[in-house]
Amino acid sequence: MKLALVERLLAAREEGRPACLVRFLRSGEVALVVAGELVVGPDLPDGVLDAIREAHRRDRSTTIETAAGPLFLQVFSQPLRLIVVGAVHIAQALVPMAALAGYAVTLVDPRRGFATAERFPNVTLVDAWPDEAMESLAPDLRTAVVTLTHDPKLDDPALDVALRSEAFYIGALGSKRTHAARLERLSALGHGPAALARIHGPAGLDIGAVSPAEIAIAILAQMTQVLRREG
């Protein structure tokens, strides 16, 4: 492997950018793709960038068949992240569960009386308004976003940014009636049916959850299902 390629790979890793080594098993050539762009190596056959995106989402290296023969995609993905909007009781259960599942969790809530270190120890707390926080956090395809406040002034701006991102999971708490009204508001912001269908609302698998802890389990289970699903 050429030194220049190794240096670019290490730089991408230090910057926290997703990288993939593409090994052409027939010719022995190697290419490097960083954040969806070819930076070193031969041109890639059609469909390879899409395959790399899916491999990153699942954090799983894989071999694919192409017009140029078999390619091995060795992915170096970013850590999983969870952005929770709303420092409510469900968040107190969801945050530590998600951390145990390997997520780096950020809790967003401008209400400083809610988002405190006492209620959420060892968690990154952001007290900016959700739209500003979300723009700064820049959700990517290894990021889940969950809104929990039931307050359109907080949830809607976060969902607006999430829908314009590559977040692999977007969940919003609330009843079916609440969710229907939410979809109308987001539609007025320019989001079409395909985008709105990305929102899991009410968030969580339908397991009959009642308590905050049970609802948190349902949400984390649904996040896992979406992340690990095949295809």
Buried (B, 14 or more C-beta within 10 A) or exposed (E): EEEEBEEBBEEBBEEEBBBBBBBBEEEEEBBBBBBBEBBBBEEBBEEBBEBBBBBBBBBEBBEBEBEBEEBBBBBBBBEBBBBBBBBBBBBBBBBBBBBEBEBBBBBBBBBEEBBBEEBBEEBEBBBBBBBBBBBEBEBBBBBBBBBBBBEBEBBBBBBBBBBBBBBBBBBBBBEEEBBEEBBEBBEEEEBEEEBBEBBBBBBBBEEEBEEBBBBBBBBBBBBBEBBEEEE
